[in-house]
Amino acid sequence: METLEELQAKIDTAGDLRSVVKTMKALAALSIRHFEEAVDSLNDYRRTVEFGLQIALRNRSESFSIAAPLESKRVGGVIIGSDQGMCGQFNEDIARYAARQMSEMGVASAEPSILAVGLRLPFPLEQAGIEIDEVFSIPTSLSGITPLVQDILVKIDQLREKRGVARFIVFHNQPTSRSSHRSHTRQLLPVDIDWLRTLEERRWAGRTLPMFTVNWHTLFSALIRQHLLVSVYQSIVESLAAENASRMASMQAAERNIEERMQELRSRFHQQRQSSITTELLDIVGGFEALGSEPT
C-alpha cells in the first residue's frame, strides 16, 4: 500500500503536469490567433495580385493562349505536416488523405514527385506508401515562412525542368474551429483556367484602367509567380493554425485525464489519511484501556 507521502508526491507531480498542459493550451490558442491574422493580411496581398492579373489579362498578348494544354502528365505533390509533436493524428491524417486523393486521381501510377514539409511527416507518408523526394523543415515564426516558400518554388521549378512535372498539388490541413481541422487539396499548377477567365471578364471597379509599360510576358510571369507564392504561403499558415488546433484538442484531452487522475489520487489520499487517523485513534484507545485495566 502506498504511503501518504508517496500519494502526495504523485498529486504534486500531476499538478505540475497540469500547469504545463494549461500553458501549452494558452500558447496554442495564441498561435492560432497569430496565424489567423497572417491569413487575413495575406488575403489583402492576394487581392492586389489578382488586380494585377486582371489588368494584364484584359490587355493580354495575342500570342498568349489562356487554355494552353499540359506538356506532360507527370504529377508532383507538396504535402504539409508538422515539425513538432503533441498534436494528435495531425500528420497521419494528412498522409492518409494525400494517399487517398492521389489514388483517386490516378496519380499513384504516374510516379509522383513528392515534397514533404514537416520533419515529422516522412514516417506517416512512408506508412501510407508515399515516397518522398525532399523534406523541408517548418520555421517556428512567420518571418521564416517566406524563405521556405521560395525554396519550395525553386524545387518545383527544378522538378518541372528535370522531370517534366507539369501538375503540382498541395495537400494540407485547415482549421475548422479552435480545436479541430480537416484536410484540403489546392491545385498549384497549372493555374486554374476558369479562375483566369473570371479575372479577365471581371468588371474593373475604377473609372480608368491602369497602364503598364513593361513587357507583357515578363509582367504576367511575375504576377503568376506571386500568385504561387501566396498560395503556398497560405497553405503553410493554414496548416500551422490547424496544427495548433489539433494540439489544443490534445491538451484538452490531457487536461481532462490529469484532472481525473488527480481526483482519484486525492480520494485515495483522503481514504489513506482517514484510515491512518482511525488506526492511530484505535491504538490510543487500546493503550488507554490497557492502562485502565492494569491492577493498582
C-alpha positions in Angstrom: 0.0 0.0 0.0 1.2 3.5 -0.9 2.2 5.8 1.9 0.7 9.3 2.4 4.0 10.8 1.3 4.0 8.8 -1.9 0.4 9.8 -2.7 1.1 13.4 -2.0 4.2 13.3 -4.3 2.0 11.9 -7.1 -0.6 14.6 -6.6 2.1 17.3 -6.7 3.5 15.8 -9.9 0.1 15.7 -11.5 -0.4 19.3 -10.5 2.8 20.4 -12.2 1.9 18.5 -15.3 -1.5 20.2 -15.4 0.2 23.6 -15.2 2.4 22.6 -18.2 -0.6 21.5 -20.2 -2.5 24.7 -19.4 0.5 26.7 -20.6 0.6 24.7 -23.8 -3.1 25.3 -24.4 -2.6 29.0 -23.9 0.3 29.1 -26.4 -1.7 27.0 -28.9 -4.6 29.5 -28.7 -2.2 32.4 -29.1 -0.6 30.8 -32.1 -3.9 30.1 -33.7 -4.9 33.7 -33.5 -1.5 34.8 -34.8 -1.8 32.6 -37.9 -5.4 33.7 -38.5 -4.2 37.3 -38.6 -1.5 36.3 -41.0 -4.1 34.7 -43.3 -6.2 37.9 -43.2 -3.2 40.0 -44.1 -2.3 37.6 -46.9 -5.8 38.0 -48.4 -5.2 41.7 -48.9 -2.0 40.9 -50.8 -3.8 38.2 -52.8 -6.4 40.7 -54.0 -3.6 43.1 -55.1 -2.0 40.3 -57.2 -5.5 39.5 -58.7 -5.9 43.1 -59.6 -2.6 43.0 -61.4 -3.6 39.8 -63.2 -6.9 41.3 -64.2 -5.2 44.2 -65.9 -2.7 42.0 -67.6 -5.3 39.6 -68.9 -7.5 42.4 -70.2 -4.5 43.6 -72.2 -3.0 40.2 -72.9 -0.7 39.4 -75.8 -2.4 37.9 -78.9 0.2 35.2 -78.8 -0.8 34.1 -75.3 -3.3 31.2 -75.1 -5.1 31.2 -71.7 -6.0 27.5 -72.3 -2.6 26.1 -73.1 -2.5 22.3 -73.0 -0.3 20.4 -70.5 3.0 19.3 -71.9 3.3 16.4 -69.5 1.0 14.2 -67.4 3.6 13.8 -64.6 2.3 15.0 -61.2 4.0 16.5 -58.2 2.7 17.0 -54.7 3.5 19.3 -51.8 2.3 17.7 -48.5 2.4 19.8 -45.4 2.7 18.4 -41.9 4.4 19.5 -38.7 7.9 19.7 -37.1 6.6 19.4 -33.6 4.7 16.7 -31.8 1.8 16.6 -29.3 -0.7 17.4 -32.0 -2.6 14.1 -32.1 -3.1 12.4 -35.5 -2.3 15.6 -37.4 0.5 14.1 -39.6 -1.2 10.7 -40.0 -4.4 12.5 -41.1 -2.8 14.4 -43.9 -0.7 11.4 -45.0 -3.7 9.2 -45.4 -5.7 11.9 -47.1 -2.9 12.6 -49.6 -2.5 8.9 -50.4 -6.3 8.5 -50.9 -6.6 11.6 -53.1 -3.7 10.7 -55.3 -5.1 7.2 -55.7 -8.4 8.6 -56.7 -6.7 11.0 -59.2 -4.8 8.1 -60.7 -1.5 9.7 -59.6 -0.1 6.6 -57.9 0.8 5.0 -61.2 2.4 8.2 -62.6 5.5 8.2 -60.3 4.7 11.4 -58.5 7.4 13.7 -57.2 6.6 14.5 -53.5 7.9 17.3 -51.4 7.2 16.8 -47.7 7.0 19.9 -45.5 7.5 19.0 -41.8 10.1 16.8 -40.2 7.5 14.5 -38.5 5.7 13.8 -41.8 8.1 11.3 -43.6 7.3 8.3 -41.4 3.4 8.7 -41.8 3.9 9.2 -45.6 6.1 6.0 -45.8 3.4 4.2 -43.8 0.8 5.4 -46.4 3.0 4.1 -49.2 4.2 7.5 -50.5 7.9 8.0 -51.5 9.5 11.4 -50.8 11.9 13.4 -52.9 12.8 16.0 -50.4 11.9 17.1 -46.8 11.6 20.7 -45.7 11.6 21.9 -42.1 8.8 24.3 -41.0 10.0 27.6 -39.3 8.9 28.5 -35.9 8.0 32.1 -36.8 6.1 33.8 -39.6 9.4 35.6 -40.7 10.8 32.2 -41.8 7.9 31.2 -44.0 8.7 33.3 -47.0 12.2 31.8 -47.4 10.7 28.4 -47.1 8.1 29.1 -49.8 10.8 30.4 -52.1 12.8 27.2 -51.5 9.8 25.1 -52.3 9.1 27.1 -55.5 12.7 26.7 -56.6 12.4 22.9 -56.1 9.2 22.9 -58.1 11.0 24.7 -60.9 13.7 22.1 -60.8 11.2 19.2 -61.0 9.4 20.8 -63.9 12.7 21.3 -65.8 14.4 18.0 -65.0 11.5 15.6 -64.7 8.8 17.3 -66.8 6.4 17.6 -63.9 3.5 19.7 -65.2 0.9 19.4 -62.4 1.5 20.2 -58.7 -1.0 19.8 -55.9 -0.7 21.0 -52.3 -2.2 18.8 -49.6 -2.6 20.4 -46.2 -4.8 20.6 -43.1 -7.1 23.6 -42.5 -8.6 24.6 -39.1 -12.4 24.2 -38.8 -12.5 25.5 -35.2 -10.2 26.2 -32.3 -9.8 22.5 -31.7 -10.4 20.6 -34.9 -9.2 20.5 -38.6 -9.9 19.0 -42.0 -7.7 18.0 -44.9 -7.7 20.1 -48.0 -6.4 20.0 -51.6 -5.2 23.0 -53.5 -4.1 22.8 -57.1 -0.9 24.9 -57.6 0.0 24.2 -61.2 -1.3 24.5 -63.8 -3.1 27.7 -62.8 -6.9 27.3 -62.8 -8.0 28.4 -66.3 -11.6 29.2 -65.2 -10.2 31.4 -62.5 -8.1 33.3 -65.0 -11.1 33.7 -67.3 -13.1 35.0 -64.4 -10.4 37.6 -63.7 -10.2 38.6 -67.3 -14.0 39.2 -67.5 -14.4 40.8 -64.1 -15.6 44.4 -64.2 -13.0 46.9 -63.1 -14.1 48.9 -60.1 -12.4 52.2 -61.0 -13.2 54.7 -63.8 -9.9 54.1 -65.7 -7.8 51.1 -66.3 -4.2 51.2 -65.0 -1.5 51.1 -67.7 1.9 49.3 -67.8 5.0 49.7 -69.9 7.0 46.5 -69.1 7.0 43.5 -71.4 3.6 41.7 -71.1 5.1 38.2 -70.7 7.5 39.4 -68.0 4.7 41.1 -66.1 2.4 38.1 -66.4 5.1 35.6 -65.3 5.9 37.8 -62.3 2.3 38.0 -61.3 1.8 34.3 -61.6 4.9 33.7 -59.5 3.4 35.9 -56.8 0.2 34.0 -57.0 2.1 30.7 -56.5 4.0 32.2 -53.6 0.7 33.4 -51.9 -0.9 30.0 -52.5 1.9 28.0 -50.9 2.3 30.6 -48.1 -1.4 30.4 -47.3 -1.3 26.6 -47.3 1.6 26.6 -44.8 0.0 29.2 -42.5 -3.4 27.4 -42.5 -1.6 24.1 -41.7 0.2 25.8 -38.8 -3.2 27.1 -37.5 -4.7 23.6 -37.9 -1.7 22.0 -36.1 -2.2 24.2 -33.1 -5.9 23.5 -33.2 -5.1 19.8 -33.1 -2.6 20.4 -30.3 -5.2 22.3 -28.3 -7.6 19.4 -28.7 -4.8 17.0 -27.4 -4.1 19.3 -24.5 -7.7 19.5 -23.6 -7.9 15.7 -23.5 -4.7 15.5 -21.5 -6.1 18.1 -19.0 -9.2 16.0 -18.5 -7.2 12.9 -17.9 -5.0 14.7 -15.4 -8.0 16.1 -13.6 -9.5 12.6 -13.3 -6.1 11.2 -12.1 -5.8 14.0 -9.5 -9.3 13.3 -8.2 -8.5 9.6 -8.0 -5.2 10.3 -6.1 -6.9 12.8 -3.8 -9.6 10.3 -3.0 -7.0 7.6 -2.2 -5.0 10.1 -0.2 -8.0 11.1 2.0 -9.0 7.4 2.4 -5.5 6.6 3.4 -5.3 9.5 5.7 -8.6 8.7 7.3 -7.5 5.1 7.7 -4.2 6.2 9.3 -6.0 8.5 11.7 -8.5 5.8 12.6 -5.6 3.4 13.3 -3.9 5.9 15.5 -7.1 6.6 17.5 -7.7 2.9 18.0 -4.1 2.5 19.2 -4.6 5.3 21.6 -7.9 4.0 22.9 -6.5 0.5 23.1 -3.5 1.7 25.1 -5.7 3.8 27.4 -7.9 0.8 28.1 -4.9 -1.4 28.7 -3.6 1.1 31.2 -7.0 1.3 32.9 -7.3 -2.5 33.2 -3.9 -2.9 35.0 -4.2 -3.8 38.8 -3.2 -1.0 41.1 
